[in-house]
Amino acid sequence: MKLSSVQENLARGLAMVGRAVATRNPLPVTSNVLLATDEGRLKLAGTNLDIAITCWISAKVDEEGAITVPARLLAEFVNSLPNDRVDMKLAERQRSLNLKCGAFEANIKGIDAEEFPPIPNVGSESPIAVDAGDFRDAIDLVAFAAASDDSRPVLAGVSMTFEGDKLVLAAADGFRLAVREMNLPGATLERVSIIVPARALQELSRLIQHTAEVVDGGDGDPPKLQINVTPNRNQVLFRMTDVQLVSRLIEGAFPNYQQIIPKSHTTRVIVSTKEFLGATRIASYFARDSANIVRLHATPGVDVAPGQLQIAATAAEVGDTAGSIDAAIEGEDAQIAFNAKYLSDVLGVIDAAQVALEVTGPSSPGVIRPLGTEGYTHVIMPMHVAR
């Protein structure tokens, strides 16, 4: 293998695939990044056996070849080089990669490319196309609500259901539920329902953010992200112009979350998202010493005076705090308590200027919806507060 590439492109590619490189794995080669020539370009790949990220960058290829080298060492070296041409040459017998850039040179010992875990080929038949930007927004609105541990594997994933021209993403951890419905550019041929690990989708969100180009929609259409699912529903491929992510899928049945979403409410509170988030964060400083509980009290306005939403927290050994923000309140006076983190999490990802909080009672789930944005529902289970 003998080729040259630009330092900036090489560093960018290594940063993307490095997110998939294993940090703790009994298979040493998974701590390496694969470098291989591929149709006149340089292919970079990393995998932790759950997800695999592949990136292609432009290069001048003189000799074909492939090698794997320690990902962290290579990235650190390349990131420290000047923005100039990087020449790479593989010494076959020593299994060592020689890199030169200006006055700097290094030899990095590697492992044969044949030992690198094969990247699954999901196929390209009947891909589902989505708008990359809209899909990234949907991931950010939903994935954080998935469980952070694998004690119940299906709850560590995000349910994705494609049906007709709609895609519905849902995540729940037993204490909260996030559901986002979005439109597809075209109708799917059949209903597809899968569970994707939340961590894989969060990595995909980062890739979309850092990738300037995605699959060209043509005819002036917005950029598209192509999604392919294996026939046996065990892997999914997300493909963009110069990068792709392959993830395993989680087996099992996702809970029937529609049963969790309240069908009615007795009080509806409309407030500024920014003010609600700010007041919740202030209360959370005291809540962290009292089971992370924040209490909400909605009081309807009288005559021309606006209603008030009070956000309070009390910690017996620390103190207490209470703050109020103006609110438009429909219905009766209401009180409810939430986990401060769960409340901050959802308010932190909503872009809408205002949100609606729908409450039925102190022991029933609360529902948060952004105003002016259809298709997003967030449910938070209440916390019990001793009287």
WOUR-V807436 format. One record per residue. RES is the residue in three letters. SS is DSSP state (2 for helix, 1 for strand, 0 for the rest). BURIAL is I if it has 24 or more other C-alpha atoms within 12 Angstrom, else O. Layout:
res=RES ss=SS burial=BURIAL
res=RES ss=SS burial=BURIAL
This chain:
res=MET ss=0 burial=I
res=LYS ss=1 burial=I
res=LEU ss=1 burial=I
res=SER ss=1 burial=I
res=SER ss=1 burial=I
res=VAL ss=1 burial=I
res=GLN ss=2 burial=I
res=GLU ss=2 burial=I
res=ASN ss=2 burial=I
res=LEU ss=2 burial=I
res=ALA ss=2 burial=I
res=ARG ss=2 burial=I
res=GLY ss=2 burial=I
res=LEU ss=2 burial=I
res=ALA ss=2 burial=I
res=MET ss=2 burial=I
res=VAL ss=2 burial=I
res=GLY ss=2 burial=I
res=ARG ss=0 burial=I
res=ALA ss=0 burial=I
res=VAL ss=0 burial=I
res=ALA ss=0 burial=I
res=THR ss=0 burial=O
res=ARG ss=0 burial=O
res=ASN ss=0 burial=O
res=PRO ss=0 burial=O
res=LEU ss=0 burial=O
res=PRO ss=2 burial=I
res=VAL ss=2 burial=I
res=THR ss=2 burial=I
res=SER ss=2 burial=I
res=ASN ss=1 burial=I
res=VAL ss=1 burial=I
res=LEU ss=1 burial=I
res=LEU ss=1 burial=I
res=ALA ss=1 burial=I
res=THR ss=1 burial=I
res=ASP ss=1 burial=I
res=GLU ss=0 burial=O
res=GLY ss=0 burial=O
res=ARG ss=1 burial=I
res=LEU ss=1 burial=I
res=LYS ss=1 burial=I
res=LEU ss=1 burial=I
res=ALA ss=1 burial=I
res=GLY ss=1 burial=I
res=THR ss=1 burial=I
res=ASN ss=0 burial=I
res=LEU ss=0 burial=I
res=ASP ss=0 burial=I
res=ILE ss=1 burial=I
res=ALA ss=1 burial=I
res=ILE ss=1 burial=I
res=THR ss=1 burial=I
res=CYS ss=1 burial=I
res=TRP ss=1 burial=I
res=ILE ss=1 burial=I
res=SER ss=1 burial=I
res=ALA ss=0 burial=I
res=LYS ss=1 burial=I
res=VAL ss=1 burial=I
res=ASP ss=1 burial=O
res=GLU ss=1 burial=O
res=GLU ss=0 burial=I
res=GLY ss=0 burial=I
res=ALA ss=1 burial=I
res=ILE ss=1 burial=I
res=THR ss=1 burial=I
res=VAL ss=1 burial=I
res=PRO ss=1 burial=I
res=ALA ss=2 burial=I
res=ARG ss=2 burial=I
res=LEU ss=2 burial=O
res=LEU ss=2 burial=I
res=ALA ss=2 burial=I
res=GLU ss=2 burial=O
res=PHE ss=2 burial=I
res=VAL ss=2 burial=I
res=ASN ss=2 burial=I
res=SER ss=0 burial=O
res=LEU ss=0 burial=I
res=PRO ss=0 burial=O
res=ASN ss=0 burial=O
res=ASP ss=0 burial=O
res=ARG ss=1 burial=I
res=VAL ss=1 burial=I
res=ASP ss=1 burial=I
res=MET ss=1 burial=I
res=LYS ss=1 burial=I
res=LEU ss=1 burial=I
res=ALA ss=1 burial=O
res=GLU ss=0 burial=O
res=ARG ss=0 burial=O
res=GLN ss=0 burial=O
res=ARG ss=0 burial=O
res=SER ss=1 burial=I
res=LEU ss=1 burial=I
res=ASN ss=1 burial=I
res=LEU ss=1 burial=I
res=LYS ss=1 burial=I
res=CYS ss=1 burial=I
res=GLY ss=0 burial=O
res=ALA ss=0 burial=O
res=PHE ss=1 burial=O
res=GLU ss=1 burial=O
res=ALA ss=1 burial=I
res=ASN ss=1 burial=O
res=ILE ss=1 burial=I
res=LYS ss=1 burial=I
res=GLY ss=1 burial=I
res=ILE ss=1 burial=I
res=ASP ss=0 burial=I
res=ALA ss=2 burial=I
res=GLU ss=2 burial=O
res=GLU ss=2 burial=O
res=PHE ss=0 burial=I
res=PRO ss=0 burial=I
res=PRO ss=0 burial=O
res=ILE ss=0 burial=I
res=PRO ss=0 burial=I
res=ASN ss=0 burial=O
res=VAL ss=0 burial=I
res=GLY ss=0 burial=O
res=SER ss=0 burial=O
res=GLU ss=0 burial=O
res=SER ss=0 burial=O
res=PRO ss=0 burial=I
res=ILE ss=1 burial=I
res=ALA ss=1 burial=I
res=VAL ss=1 burial=I
res=ASP ss=1 burial=I
res=ALA ss=2 burial=I
res=GLY ss=2 burial=I
res=ASP ss=2 burial=I
res=PHE ss=2 burial=I
res=ARG ss=2 burial=I
res=ASP ss=2 burial=I
res=ALA ss=2 burial=I
res=ILE ss=2 burial=I
res=ASP ss=2 burial=I
res=LEU ss=2 burial=I
res=VAL ss=2 burial=I
res=ALA ss=2 burial=I
res=PHE ss=2 burial=I
res=ALA ss=2 burial=I
res=ALA ss=0 burial=I
res=ALA ss=0 burial=I
res=SER ss=0 burial=O
res=ASP ss=0 burial=O
res=ASP ss=0 burial=O
res=SER ss=0 burial=O
res=ARG ss=0 burial=O
res=PRO ss=2 burial=I
res=VAL ss=2 burial=I
res=LEU ss=2 burial=I
res=ALA ss=2 burial=I
res=GLY ss=1 burial=I
res=VAL ss=1 burial=I
res=SER ss=1 burial=I
res=MET ss=1 burial=I
res=THR ss=1 burial=I
res=PHE ss=1 burial=I
res=GLU ss=1 burial=O
res=GLY ss=0 burial=O
res=ASP ss=0 burial=O
res=LYS ss=1 burial=I
res=LEU ss=1 burial=I
res=VAL ss=1 burial=I
res=LEU ss=1 burial=I
res=ALA ss=1 burial=I
res=ALA ss=1 burial=I
res=ALA ss=1 burial=I
res=ASP ss=0 burial=I
res=GLY ss=0 burial=I
res=PHE ss=0 burial=I
res=ARG ss=1 burial=I
res=LEU ss=1 burial=I
res=ALA ss=1 burial=I
res=VAL ss=1 burial=I
res=ARG ss=1 burial=I
res=GLU ss=1 burial=I
res=MET ss=1 burial=I
res=ASN ss=1 burial=I
res=LEU ss=0 burial=I
res=PRO ss=0 burial=I
res=GLY ss=0 burial=O
res=ALA ss=0 burial=O
res=THR ss=0 burial=I
res=LEU ss=0 burial=O
res=GLU ss=0 burial=O
res=ARG ss=0 burial=O
res=VAL ss=1 burial=I
res=SER ss=1 burial=I
res=ILE ss=1 burial=I
res=ILE ss=1 burial=I
res=VAL ss=1 burial=I
res=PRO ss=1 burial=I
res=ALA ss=2 burial=I
res=ARG ss=2 burial=I
res=ALA ss=2 burial=I
res=LEU ss=2 burial=I
res=GLN ss=2 burial=I
res=GLU ss=2 burial=I
res=LEU ss=2 burial=I
res=SER ss=2 burial=I
res=ARG ss=2 burial=I
res=LEU ss=2 burial=I
res=ILE ss=2 burial=I
res=GLN ss=2 burial=O
res=HIS ss=2 burial=O
res=THR ss=0 burial=I
res=ALA ss=0 burial=O
res=GLU ss=0 burial=O
res=VAL ss=0 burial=I
res=VAL ss=1 burial=I
res=ASP ss=0 burial=O
res=GLY ss=0 burial=O
res=GLY ss=0 burial=O
res=ASP ss=0 burial=O
res=GLY ss=0 burial=O
res=ASP ss=0 burial=O
res=PRO ss=0 burial=O
res=PRO ss=0 burial=I
res=LYS ss=1 burial=I
res=LEU ss=1 burial=I
res=GLN ss=1 burial=I
res=ILE ss=1 burial=I
res=ASN ss=1 burial=I
res=VAL ss=1 burial=I
res=THR ss=0 burial=I
res=PRO ss=0 burial=O
res=ASN ss=0 burial=O
res=ARG ss=0 burial=O
res=ASN ss=0 burial=I
res=GLN ss=1 burial=I
res=VAL ss=1 burial=I
res=LEU ss=1 burial=I
res=PHE ss=1 burial=I
res=ARG ss=1 burial=I
res=MET ss=0 burial=I
res=THR ss=0 burial=I
res=ASP ss=0 burial=I
res=VAL ss=1 burial=I
res=GLN ss=1 burial=I
res=LEU ss=1 burial=I
res=VAL ss=1 burial=I
res=SER ss=1 burial=I
res=ARG ss=1 burial=I
res=LEU ss=1 burial=I
res=ILE ss=0 burial=I
res=GLU ss=0 burial=O
res=GLY ss=0 burial=O
res=ALA ss=0 burial=O
res=PHE ss=0 burial=I
res=PRO ss=0 burial=O
res=ASN ss=0 burial=O
res=TYR ss=2 burial=I
res=GLN ss=2 burial=O
res=GLN ss=2 burial=O
res=ILE ss=0 burial=I
res=ILE ss=0 burial=I
res=PRO ss=0 burial=I
res=LYS ss=0 burial=O
res=SER ss=0 burial=O
res=HIS ss=0 burial=I
res=THR ss=0 burial=I
res=THR ss=1 burial=I
res=ARG ss=1 burial=I
res=VAL ss=1 burial=I
res=ILE ss=1 burial=I
res=VAL ss=1 burial=I
res=SER ss=1 burial=I
res=THR ss=2 burial=I
res=LYS ss=2 burial=O
res=GLU ss=2 burial=I
res=PHE ss=2 burial=I
res=LEU ss=2 burial=I
res=GLY ss=2 burial=I
res=ALA ss=2 burial=I
res=THR ss=2 burial=I
res=ARG ss=2 burial=I
res=ILE ss=2 burial=I
res=ALA ss=2 burial=I
res=SER ss=2 burial=I
res=TYR ss=2 burial=I
res=PHE ss=2 burial=I
res=ALA ss=2 burial=I
res=ARG ss=0 burial=I
res=ASP ss=0 burial=O
res=SER ss=0 burial=I
res=ALA ss=0 burial=O
res=ASN ss=0 burial=I
res=ILE ss=1 burial=I
res=VAL ss=1 burial=I
res=ARG ss=1 burial=I
res=LEU ss=1 burial=I
res=HIS ss=1 burial=I
res=ALA ss=1 burial=I
res=THR ss=1 burial=I
res=PRO ss=0 burial=I
res=GLY ss=0 burial=O
res=VAL ss=0 burial=O
res=ASP ss=0 burial=O
res=VAL ss=0 burial=O
res=ALA ss=0 burial=O
res=PRO ss=0 burial=O
res=GLY ss=1 burial=I
res=GLN ss=1 burial=I
res=LEU ss=1 burial=I
res=GLN ss=1 burial=I
res=ILE ss=1 burial=I
res=ALA ss=1 burial=I
res=ALA ss=1 burial=I
res=THR ss=1 burial=I
res=ALA ss=1 burial=O
res=ALA ss=0 burial=O
res=GLU ss=0 burial=O
res=VAL ss=0 burial=O
res=GLY ss=1 burial=O
res=ASP ss=1 burial=I
res=THR ss=1 burial=I
res=ALA ss=1 burial=I
res=GLY ss=1 burial=I
res=SER ss=1 burial=I
res=ILE ss=1 burial=I
res=ASP ss=1 burial=I
res=ALA ss=1 burial=I
res=ALA ss=1 burial=I
res=ILE ss=1 burial=I
res=GLU ss=1 burial=I
res=GLY ss=1 burial=O
res=GLU ss=0 burial=O
res=ASP ss=0 burial=I
res=ALA ss=1 burial=I
res=GLN ss=1 burial=I
res=ILE ss=1 burial=I
res=ALA ss=1 burial=I
res=PHE ss=1 burial=I
res=ASN ss=1 burial=I
res=ALA ss=2 burial=I
res=LYS ss=2 burial=I
res=TYR ss=2 burial=I
res=LEU ss=2 burial=I
res=SER ss=2 burial=I
res=ASP ss=2 burial=I
res=VAL ss=2 burial=I
res=LEU ss=2 burial=I
res=GLY ss=2 burial=I
res=VAL ss=2 burial=I
res=ILE ss=0 burial=I
res=ASP ss=0 burial=O
res=ALA ss=0 burial=I
res=ALA ss=0 burial=O
res=GLN ss=1 burial=I
res=VAL ss=1 burial=I
res=ALA ss=1 burial=I
res=LEU ss=1 burial=I
res=GLU ss=1 burial=I
res=VAL ss=1 burial=I
res=THR ss=0 burial=I
res=GLY ss=0 burial=I
res=PRO ss=0 burial=I
res=SER ss=0 burial=O
res=SER ss=0 burial=I
res=PRO ss=0 burial=I
res=GLY ss=1 burial=I
res=VAL ss=1 burial=I
res=ILE ss=1 burial=I
res=ARG ss=1 burial=I
res=PRO ss=1 burial=I
res=LEU ss=0 burial=O
res=GLY ss=0 burial=O
res=THR ss=0 burial=O
res=GLU ss=0 burial=O
res=GLY ss=0 burial=I
res=TYR ss=1 burial=I
res=THR ss=1 burial=I
res=HIS ss=1 burial=I
res=VAL ss=1 burial=I
res=ILE ss=1 burial=I
res=MET ss=0 burial=I
res=PRO ss=0 burial=I
res=MET ss=0 burial=I
res=HIS ss=0 burial=O
res=VAL ss=0 burial=O
res=ALA ss=0 burial=O
res=ARG ss=0 burial=O
